[in-house]
Amino acid sequence: MGNGAKAQQKRDRAGDKGPKEAKSQLKSNVSAQSVKCKTCFQTFQSTTARKLLTEHASNKHSKNFEDCFNAEDGVVKK
């Protein structure tokens, strides 16, 4: 048995492993978009800082945080 046959046997044994499937985080990111602006319906991830949501409300809509989002939205960072 030559080296070519050994290599083929090794490929045959490892054949069920095959190439790995690509894993994407896009679906989990989409499902994490749970905070929504009441004015423009733009979505934000649930881990978005409240400061960013307040900036969105004031810069995009010239409104307060409470006018665009629910009181419990946004992660409070101290």
Chimera marker file (.cmm) of the C-alpha trace (Angstrom):
<marker_set name="trace">
<marker id="1" x="0.000" y="0.000" z="0.000" r="1" g="1" b="0" radius="0.5"/>
<marker id="2" x="1.461" y="3.327" z="-1.060" r="1" g="1" b="0" radius="0.5"/>
<marker id="3" x="1.179" y="6.705" z="0.587" r="1" g="1" b="0" radius="0.5"/>
<marker id="4" x="-1.622" y="7.679" z="-1.754" r="1" g="1" b="0" radius="0.5"/>
<marker id="5" x="-3.804" y="4.864" z="-0.444" r="1" g="1" b="0" radius="0.5"/>
<marker id="6" x="-3.100" y="5.841" z="3.170" r="1" g="1" b="0" radius="0.5"/>
<marker id="7" x="-4.073" y="9.421" z="2.484" r="1" g="1" b="0" radius="0.5"/>
<marker id="8" x="-7.287" y="8.292" z="0.810" r="1" g="1" b="0" radius="0.5"/>
<marker id="9" x="-8.144" y="6.060" z="3.779" r="1" g="1" b="0" radius="0.5"/>
<marker id="10" x="-7.572" y="8.978" z="6.129" r="1" g="1" b="0" radius="0.5"/>
<marker id="11" x="-9.869" y="11.179" z="4.024" r="1" g="1" b="0" radius="0.5"/>
<marker id="12" x="-12.528" y="8.444" z="3.996" r="1" g="1" b="0" radius="0.5"/>
<marker id="13" x="-12.414" y="8.078" z="7.783" r="1" g="1" b="0" radius="0.5"/>
<marker id="14" x="-12.642" y="11.826" z="8.335" r="1" g="1" b="0" radius="0.5"/>
<marker id="15" x="-15.308" y="12.217" z="5.650" r="1" g="1" b="0" radius="0.5"/>
<marker id="16" x="-18.202" y="12.477" z="8.094" r="1" g="1" b="0" radius="0.5"/>
<marker id="17" x="-16.596" y="15.460" z="9.800" r="1" g="1" b="0" radius="0.5"/>
<marker id="18" x="-16.607" y="17.550" z="6.644" r="1" g="1" b="0" radius="0.5"/>
<marker id="19" x="-16.408" y="21.312" z="6.522" r="1" g="1" b="0" radius="0.5"/>
<marker id="20" x="-17.967" y="23.136" z="9.428" r="1" g="1" b="0" radius="0.5"/>
<marker id="21" x="-21.084" y="25.181" z="8.919" r="1" g="1" b="0" radius="0.5"/>
<marker id="22" x="-20.614" y="28.925" z="9.217" r="1" g="1" b="0" radius="0.5"/>
<marker id="23" x="-22.180" y="30.375" z="12.339" r="1" g="1" b="0" radius="0.5"/>
<marker id="24" x="-23.687" y="33.806" z="12.108" r="1" g="1" b="0" radius="0.5"/>
<marker id="25" x="-24.886" y="36.004" z="14.940" r="1" g="1" b="0" radius="0.5"/>
<marker id="26" x="-27.241" y="38.012" z="12.736" r="1" g="1" b="0" radius="0.5"/>
<marker id="27" x="-30.370" y="36.126" z="13.790" r="1" g="1" b="0" radius="0.5"/>
<marker id="28" x="-29.622" y="36.528" z="17.486" r="1" g="1" b="0" radius="0.5"/>
<marker id="29" x="-28.892" y="40.223" z="16.975" r="1" g="1" b="0" radius="0.5"/>
<marker id="30" x="-32.232" y="40.714" z="15.244" r="1" g="1" b="0" radius="0.5"/>
<marker id="31" x="-34.069" y="38.961" z="18.059" r="1" g="1" b="0" radius="0.5"/>
<marker id="32" x="-32.291" y="41.179" z="20.614" r="1" g="1" b="0" radius="0.5"/>
<marker id="33" x="-33.730" y="44.335" z="18.996" r="1" g="1" b="0" radius="0.5"/>
<marker id="34" x="-36.380" y="44.756" z="21.673" r="1" g="1" b="0" radius="0.5"/>
<marker id="35" x="-36.331" y="48.523" z="22.311" r="1" g="1" b="0" radius="0.5"/>
<marker id="36" x="-38.310" y="50.556" z="19.780" r="1" g="1" b="0" radius="0.5"/>
<marker id="37" x="-38.668" y="54.302" z="19.367" r="1" g="1" b="0" radius="0.5"/>
<marker id="38" x="-42.343" y="55.298" z="19.506" r="1" g="1" b="0" radius="0.5"/>
<marker id="39" x="-41.825" y="58.100" z="16.972" r="1" g="1" b="0" radius="0.5"/>
<marker id="40" x="-39.767" y="56.595" z="14.155" r="1" g="1" b="0" radius="0.5"/>
<marker id="41" x="-39.993" y="52.882" z="15.125" r="1" g="1" b="0" radius="0.5"/>
<marker id="42" x="-36.211" y="52.437" z="14.935" r="1" g="1" b="0" radius="0.5"/>
<marker id="43" x="-35.141" y="49.421" z="16.965" r="1" g="1" b="0" radius="0.5"/>
<marker id="44" x="-32.272" y="49.167" z="19.417" r="1" g="1" b="0" radius="0.5"/>
<marker id="45" x="-30.759" y="46.206" z="21.231" r="1" g="1" b="0" radius="0.5"/>
<marker id="46" x="-31.986" y="45.629" z="24.750" r="1" g="1" b="0" radius="0.5"/>
<marker id="47" x="-28.460" y="46.301" z="26.063" r="1" g="1" b="0" radius="0.5"/>
<marker id="48" x="-28.357" y="49.829" z="24.631" r="1" g="1" b="0" radius="0.5"/>
<marker id="49" x="-27.389" y="52.451" z="27.189" r="1" g="1" b="0" radius="0.5"/>
<marker id="50" x="-30.098" y="54.867" z="28.244" r="1" g="1" b="0" radius="0.5"/>
<marker id="51" x="-27.747" y="57.733" z="27.354" r="1" g="1" b="0" radius="0.5"/>
<marker id="52" x="-27.751" y="56.658" z="23.698" r="1" g="1" b="0" radius="0.5"/>
<marker id="53" x="-31.556" y="56.430" z="23.679" r="1" g="1" b="0" radius="0.5"/>
<marker id="54" x="-31.816" y="59.901" z="25.230" r="1" g="1" b="0" radius="0.5"/>
<marker id="55" x="-29.452" y="61.267" z="22.569" r="1" g="1" b="0" radius="0.5"/>
<marker id="56" x="-31.573" y="59.646" z="19.851" r="1" g="1" b="0" radius="0.5"/>
<marker id="57" x="-34.743" y="61.254" z="21.206" r="1" g="1" b="0" radius="0.5"/>
<marker id="58" x="-33.210" y="64.712" z="21.477" r="1" g="1" b="0" radius="0.5"/>
<marker id="59" x="-31.173" y="64.709" z="18.250" r="1" g="1" b="0" radius="0.5"/>
<marker id="60" x="-33.603" y="62.998" z="15.873" r="1" g="1" b="0" radius="0.5"/>
<marker id="61" x="-36.929" y="64.184" z="17.260" r="1" g="1" b="0" radius="0.5"/>
<marker id="62" x="-36.204" y="67.123" z="19.616" r="1" g="1" b="0" radius="0.5"/>
<marker id="63" x="-38.143" y="65.267" z="22.306" r="1" g="1" b="0" radius="0.5"/>
<marker id="64" x="-37.504" y="63.911" z="25.780" r="1" g="1" b="0" radius="0.5"/>
<marker id="65" x="-36.629" y="60.285" z="26.514" r="1" g="1" b="0" radius="0.5"/>
<marker id="66" x="-40.116" y="59.633" z="27.911" r="1" g="1" b="0" radius="0.5"/>
<marker id="67" x="-41.772" y="60.855" z="24.702" r="1" g="1" b="0" radius="0.5"/>
<marker id="68" x="-39.934" y="58.285" z="22.564" r="1" g="1" b="0" radius="0.5"/>
<marker id="69" x="-39.291" y="55.299" z="24.848" r="1" g="1" b="0" radius="0.5"/>
<marker id="70" x="-40.834" y="53.450" z="27.777" r="1" g="1" b="0" radius="0.5"/>
<marker id="71" x="-39.462" y="54.273" z="31.218" r="1" g="1" b="0" radius="0.5"/>
<marker id="72" x="-37.932" y="50.790" z="31.684" r="1" g="1" b="0" radius="0.5"/>
<marker id="73" x="-36.106" y="50.831" z="28.318" r="1" g="1" b="0" radius="0.5"/>
<marker id="74" x="-32.339" y="51.090" z="28.192" r="1" g="1" b="0" radius="0.5"/>
<marker id="75" x="-29.668" y="49.800" z="30.485" r="1" g="1" b="0" radius="0.5"/>
<marker id="76" x="-28.969" y="52.251" z="33.268" r="1" g="1" b="0" radius="0.5"/>
<marker id="77" x="-25.194" y="52.709" z="33.515" r="1" g="1" b="0" radius="0.5"/>
<marker id="78" x="-23.764" y="54.472" z="36.526" r="1" g="1" b="0" radius="0.5"/>
<link id1="1" id2="2" r="1" g="1" b="0" radius="0.2"/>
<link id1="2" id2="3" r="1" g="1" b="0" radius="0.2"/>
<link id1="3" id2="4" r="1" g="1" b="0" radius="0.2"/>
<link id1="4" id2="5" r="1" g="1" b="0" radius="0.2"/>
<link id1="5" id2="6" r="1" g="1" b="0" radius="0.2"/>
<link id1="6" id2="7" r="1" g="1" b="0" radius="0.2"/>
<link id1="7" id2="8" r="1" g="1" b="0" radius="0.2"/>
<link id1="8" id2="9" r="1" g="1" b="0" radius="0.2"/>
<link id1="9" id2="10" r="1" g="1" b="0" radius="0.2"/>
<link id1="10" id2="11" r="1" g="1" b="0" radius="0.2"/>
<link id1="11" id2="12" r="1" g="1" b="0" radius="0.2"/>
<link id1="12" id2="13" r="1" g="1" b="0" radius="0.2"/>
<link id1="13" id2="14" r="1" g="1" b="0" radius="0.2"/>
<link id1="14" id2="15" r="1" g="1" b="0" radius="0.2"/>
<link id1="15" id2="16" r="1" g="1" b="0" radius="0.2"/>
<link id1="16" id2="17" r="1" g="1" b="0" radius="0.2"/>
<link id1="17" id2="18" r="1" g="1" b="0" radius="0.2"/>
<link id1="18" id2="19" r="1" g="1" b="0" radius="0.2"/>
<link id1="19" id2="20" r="1" g="1" b="0" radius="0.2"/>
<link id1="20" id2="21" r="1" g="1" b="0" radius="0.2"/>
<link id1="21" id2="22" r="1" g="1" b="0" radius="0.2"/>
<link id1="22" id2="23" r="1" g="1" b="0" radius="0.2"/>
<link id1="23" id2="24" r="1" g="1" b="0" radius="0.2"/>
<link id1="24" id2="25" r="1" g="1" b="0" radius="0.2"/>
<link id1="25" id2="26" r="1" g="1" b="0" radius="0.2"/>
<link id1="26" id2="27" r="1" g="1" b="0" radius="0.2"/>
<link id1="27" id2="28" r="1" g="1" b="0" radius="0.2"/>
<link id1="28" id2="29" r="1" g="1" b="0" radius="0.2"/>
<link id1="29" id2="30" r="1" g="1" b="0" radius="0.2"/>
<link id1="30" id2="31" r="1" g="1" b="0" radius="0.2"/>
<link id1="31" id2="32" r="1" g="1" b="0" radius="0.2"/>
<link id1="32" id2="33" r="1" g="1" b="0" radius="0.2"/>
<link id1="33" id2="34" r="1" g="1" b="0" radius="0.2"/>
<link id1="34" id2="35" r="1" g="1" b="0" radius="0.2"/>
<link id1="35" id2="36" r="1" g="1" b="0" radius="0.2"/>
<link id1="36" id2="37" r="1" g="1" b="0" radius="0.2"/>
<link id1="37" id2="38" r="1" g="1" b="0" radius="0.2"/>
<link id1="38" id2="39" r="1" g="1" b="0" radius="0.2"/>
<link id1="39" id2="40" r="1" g="1" b="0" radius="0.2"/>
<link id1="40" id2="41" r="1" g="1" b="0" radius="0.2"/>
<link id1="41" id2="42" r="1" g="1" b="0" radius="0.2"/>
<link id1="42" id2="43" r="1" g="1" b="0" radius="0.2"/>
<link id1="43" id2="44" r="1" g="1" b="0" radius="0.2"/>
<link id1="44" id2="45" r="1" g="1" b="0" radius="0.2"/>
<link id1="45" id2="46" r="1" g="1" b="0" radius="0.2"/>
<link id1="46" id2="47" r="1" g="1" b="0" radius="0.2"/>
<link id1="47" id2="48" r="1" g="1" b="0" radius="0.2"/>
<link id1="48" id2="49" r="1" g="1" b="0" radius="0.2"/>
<link id1="49" id2="50" r="1" g="1" b="0" radius="0.2"/>
<link id1="50" id2="51" r="1" g="1" b="0" radius="0.2"/>
<link id1="51" id2="52" r="1" g="1" b="0" radius="0.2"/>
<link id1="52" id2="53" r="1" g="1" b="0" radius="0.2"/>
<link id1="53" id2="54" r="1" g="1" b="0" radius="0.2"/>
<link id1="54" id2="55" r="1" g="1" b="0" radius="0.2"/>
<link id1="55" id2="56" r="1" g="1" b="0" radius="0.2"/>
<link id1="56" id2="57" r="1" g="1" b="0" radius="0.2"/>
<link id1="57" id2="58" r="1" g="1" b="0" radius="0.2"/>
<link id1="58" id2="59" r="1" g="1" b="0" radius="0.2"/>
<link id1="59" id2="60" r="1" g="1" b="0" radius="0.2"/>
<link id1="60" id2="61" r="1" g="1" b="0" radius="0.2"/>
<link id1="61" id2="62" r="1" g="1" b="0" radius="0.2"/>
<link id1="62" id2="63" r="1" g="1" b="0" radius="0.2"/>
<link id1="63" id2="64" r="1" g="1" b="0" radius="0.2"/>
<link id1="64" id2="65" r="1" g="1" b="0" radius="0.2"/>
<link id1="65" id2="66" r="1" g="1" b="0" radius="0.2"/>
<link id1="66" id2="67" r="1" g="1" b="0" radius="0.2"/>
<link id1="67" id2="68" r="1" g="1" b="0" radius="0.2"/>
<link id1="68" id2="69" r="1" g="1" b="0" radius="0.2"/>
<link id1="69" id2="70" r="1" g="1" b="0" radius="0.2"/>
<link id1="70" id2="71" r="1" g="1" b="0" radius="0.2"/>
<link id1="71" id2="72" r="1" g="1" b="0" radius="0.2"/>
<link id1="72" id2="73" r="1" g="1" b="0" radius="0.2"/>
<link id1="73" id2="74" r="1" g="1" b="0" radius="0.2"/>
<link id1="74" id2="75" r="1" g="1" b="0" radius="0.2"/>
<link id1="75" id2="76" r="1" g="1" b="0" radius="0.2"/>
<link id1="76" id2="77" r="1" g="1" b="0" radius="0.2"/>
<link id1="77" id2="78" r="1" g="1" b="0" radius="0.2"/>
</marker_set>
